[in-house]
Amino acid sequence: MAQSLSILVVSDYRDSYHAVRPEGRWFTGLVKDYGYRITLMTRREGANYLDELEAGGVRIIDWHPASKFGRADAAGIRQELDRQHYDVLHLFNNKSIVAGIRAAKGWPGKVVTYRGYTGNVHWWDPSAYFQHLNRRVDAIICVSQAVKDAFDALPFFDKDKTIVVGKGHDPAWYADIVPANLEEEFGIDLAQLTVIILANARRMKGMDYLGTAIRRLPPDLGLHFLFVGRGLQTPELESDLADSYYSHSYTFAGFRTDALRLLAAADVSLLPSVKGEGLSKVLLESMFLGRPTVMTDIGGNRGLGIDGKTALIIPARDEDALLAAMVRIAEEAPLRETLGPAGKAYVTEHFQADKTVRDLHEAYQRVCGLV
């Protein structure tokens, strides 16, 4: 029989509002829908979404481990565990995971970790046994099947420990987004088809493949490339753009706190990631906003859409496929008109917040032996 539980969460909400909102929605949903008692340890200064958490019944403790191995870091968590009853200690980042595992020594409750990326956890790496592979960890919440598969492929690993729970979104978050005026702000000709690439610069985002594909694009597609995010304006990408027919049809907007308004104004969303994504927030945002979306078929993106029906899904690291997808979506207006609404309907069905709140509830019940 399902029971309400008491959960101590240690996480860091000092990220952008939109980045932390799906996680925070898990916990307000657990309070509202299942009667859970949730306490969150996080630094208040610079944090986002805390007003919504407190309004939703989540108790906030203004504290977070400063390091992995400091005595005070483990002690801060253990003091709270001993102060009142908790069923689960849920740890969300490297500092909290290492410190939290140390704090839970001899504590009778369940220790749960979170993993939002694929790869970089190796059975032969000693540091992994201070984190997810530690025997004290009772379960690992994986943001996608790809993350679970990466753990399950490790030798000597207990596959029963991994549980998939996606980070869902609420359609209401996108209902009142007012698209930016791209012509007024950036001088983009609205007769052009604006392709937005929203990402922070990491090698896993595939910008090198995108640059070479743009360099090979034929003329007269009427495209304008809008790059939004930190570190995207590199000499390599600028060189590729300069060598293309679109040398005067691109904009680097940098990091933007109003990225959703830019995304809502764009005609197409493109993310050419090559690895690492657990569950791309940008792709979900694109589809909830009804933007025709081009994505790669890396593990973390699987399940986000149906190729040709709700999105264009292409092989990763395939410059030819990326080139063909850009040409196709530029030339086929009916395809764009279909993909936007179909993608929105798909993610609303499969990645709505209420569903993922229920999934996390069921995961906690399983970990605590209640089902």
N, C-alpha and C positions, 0 to 999 in steps of 0.2 A: 504493500500500500504506500502510495506516494506521501511523503512528509515534507513539511517546510524545514529548512535547514539554516544553520548559522554559518556564514562564510566570511573569512577574513581575506581580503584581497590586498596584495601589495603590488602596486603598479605606478607608472609615471605618466601623469596627464599633462606634462609640460611639452606638448606637441600641438600642432594646429587643431583648432576646434573640430574640423571635419575629420581629422585623423582619429581622434579619441572618441568621437560620438558613437560609432557602432559598438565599441566595447562598453561604453557607459550605458547604452541602451539595453544591453544584456541585463545589467544589474537593476536598473529601475523596473525592467519587465519582470524580473524574478520577485521583486518586492510586491509589485502590483498584482501579478497574475498567480503567484504561488505562495505568497506569504513569507518569503525568505527574510532573514535578517542579515543585511549586508553591511560590513564595515570596510572602508577603503583607506589604506595608508598611502598617502601621496603628499608631495610638497604642494602647498597652496600657491606659493609665489610662482607666477608664470604658468600656472595650470589652467586648463580649459574644461568646460562642461561641468564644473563642480556645482554651479547653481542648479542645474537640471538634476544632478544626482541627489543633492540634498532635498530638492523639492519632491523628488521621487522616493524619498524615505531612506536613502543611503547615508549612513553615518561616516563622516570624514575625520580622519586623524592626520594632522599636519606633520607628517614625518615620512621619510623614505630612506632606505640604506644609502650611505654615502660611498660605500665600497663593498667588495665581495667578502673579504676576510677579516674586517675589523671586528674587534670584540663587541663594540657598541652596536654594530649593525645587526648581528645575530641577537644580542640582548634586547634591542628595541622591539623586535618581532616577538621574542619569547615572553617578554613582559606582558604584551597584549594577549597572547595565547593563554597565559596563566590568569589574566585578570577576569576573564569571563569565558563561558563555554563557546567553543567553535567546533563545528563538525569538519570543516574543510579549510585548509590554508591554500589559497590559489595565488601562484607567483608568476609574474608576467614578463620580467626582463632579467638580464644576466645578473645584475647586482642582487635583486630580490630573490632570485632562484638560489644562488649560492648561499647568501645569508639566511634565507628562509629554511633551507634544508638543514643547515647547522642549528638553527633555532628549534627545529622540530625534533631534535634528538630526545627520545624518551617521551615525547608528547603523544597522546593516544589517537589524535585525529588523523585525517587523510591529507596527504600532500599532493597537490595538483600543480603542474606547470603548464605553460602555454607556449606554443610554437607557431609563428606566422610565416616562416620562410622554409623553403626546401634546401636540403644539403647542409654541408659544413658541420655535421655531427658525425664523428667517426669513432668506431669501437676501439681503435688503437690509440686514441688521443686521451691521455690521462685527465685533461681538463674536463672532458665530457662527463666524467664520473663525479664531478663536483656539481653537475647540473642535471640534465634530463636523464642521464643513464645511471644516476645514483639509485641504490637499492631502496632508499627512503621514499622515492617518488612512487606514488600509487597510481597515477594516471597522467597522461600528457594530452591536453586538449589541442588538437591539430586543426588549423583553420581550413584545411582542404584535404581531400583524399590524397593528393600528391605529397603533402607533408607526412601523412600517416604512412604512405608507401615507402618514403625515404627512411623512416624509423624502422618499419617492419622488415626492410631488406638487410638490416644490420645483423651480423652473426650474434647468437646468444641472447637476442632481444626478445622479451615477452610481448608478443603482438597484442595481447589482451589489454595492455596499458594504454594504447593509443585510441582516442575517440575523436571523430570528426565533428566539429561544430563550427559552422561558418559564422562570419560576422555579418548579420543582416542589416538592411537599411529600411527606413520608414519612408514610404512614398510621400508622406506629408512634408518631409524635409525639402522636397524639390518642387512642391506645388507653387511656391511664391518666389522662386528664383527669377529675377528680372534679367534677361540677356543683356550683356554689355553692348554698347554701340561701337563696333570694331572700326568703323569708318572714322568716327569722331575721335576715338582714342589713339588709334594707330595709323590712320590713313589708309586702311585696307578698303579697296574697291569692293563694294557689296555685290558687284556682278561676278566677282571671282568666287570660287569654291574654297572656303577656308578649312584647312585640315589642321586640327589642333593636336599637338603632342605635349601632353601634360605629364611631367616626370621630373624627378631630381636626378642629376647626372650620376649614374653608376654604370659600370660596364655591362651589367645584366640587362640594362634597358635597350641595348641593341642599336645605339645611335650610329655606330660605324656602318652597320648594314643599311640603315635608313639613308645615310649620307650618300653611299655609293649607288643606292637605288634611285634616289632623286637625281643624281648626276646622269643617269641613263634614261630619265623620263623623256618622252617625246614632247615637242612644243605644243602650244595651243590647247592644253587641257584646262586652262583657266584656273589653276590652283594657286593658293597662297598658303604658305606654311607658317603656323603660329606656334612657337616654342614657348612653353610656360613651365618654369621650374628653375631650381638652383643649378648653376654650373653647366647648362646646356650649350652656352655660346663658347665653343672651343675652336681653336685654329683649324683643327681637322674638319669639323662639320662646316665651318664657314668656307673652307677651301672647296669642299664638295659642292656647296650651294653656289659658290662663285663660278664653278665650272659647269653649271647646269643651265638649262633654259629658264630657270626660275631664280636667277641671280638677283632680280629686283622684286621678287615676290615672296619674301619671307620676313618674319619679325621675331625677335627675341624679346619676350616680355619679362623675363626673370621670374623670381618668386613673387607670387601674388596671394594676398589673403582673400581676394574675391575670385579665386580660380573657377568656382562653379559658375559665375556669371559669364566668364569667357568661354567655358565649356558649353554653356547653354546657347551662346551666340554662334558657335562654330557649326559648320555644315557636316563635318566628319571628325570622329575621334580615332586616333591611330596610336597604338602602343606596340612597338616591335620587340618586346622583351625576349631574351634568349634563354634565361634560366632564373631560378631563385624565387620567383613570385609564389607566394602561398595562396593568396586570394586578392587580386588586384582591386584596391579601392577605386582607382581611377576608372577602370573598366565598368565596375558597378555603377559609379556615378554617371558615366557617359550613357549607360543604357537606361538608368532610371530617369535621366533627362531626355530620353528619346532620341539620342544622337546616333546616327548610323556609325557602327564601330568596326574597326579592323583590329584583330588581335592575333597573336601567335598561339600555336597549339602546345605550348609548354604545359607541364603537369598541373601547375596551379591554376591555369586558365580553363582546364577541361571541366565541362559542366556549366560554364558561363554562357554558352550559347550553342546554336545549331548552325553549322556552316551554310551560308547562302539563304538562310531563313530568318535568323535573328541577329546574325553578325557575319562578317567575313573572317574566316579562321584559316590561317596559313601556316606552313611549317616555319619553325624558328630557324634563324641563321640561313635563310634561303632568299638571297637577293633577288632572284628571278621571280619567285612567288610574291615577294613584297612589291616589286615593280608592277607585276600583273594586277595585283589587288588595287593599287593606286590608280592604275589606268581604268580598270573596270568600274570602280566606284565613282570616278570622275565622269565617265562617259555614260553611265546608266542611271539616269534620274529615277526611273521607276524602281530600281533596286534600292536606292537611298530612301525613297518614300516608303518602301516596305520594311526595310531593316529597322528604322527608327521605332515605329510603333510596336513591331514584333519583338524587338529586343526589350523594350520597356515592359511589355506584357510578360515576357519570359522571366525576367529577374524579379518582377513583382510577385510572381507565383512561387519561385524557388528560393529567393534570397530576401524575403521580407522579414523584418525584425521579429515579429511575433513568432515566426517559425523557428528562428535560431534561438530565441529565448527558451522556447519549449525544448529544443535540442539540448541546450545547456542544462536545463532542469533535469532532463532524463539522464544526462551524463553524470551529474552529481548524485542522483538517486542510485545509479549503477555503482559508482565508486563507493558509496556508503553501504552497499549491500541491501538496498531497500527494494530492488526489483529483481 
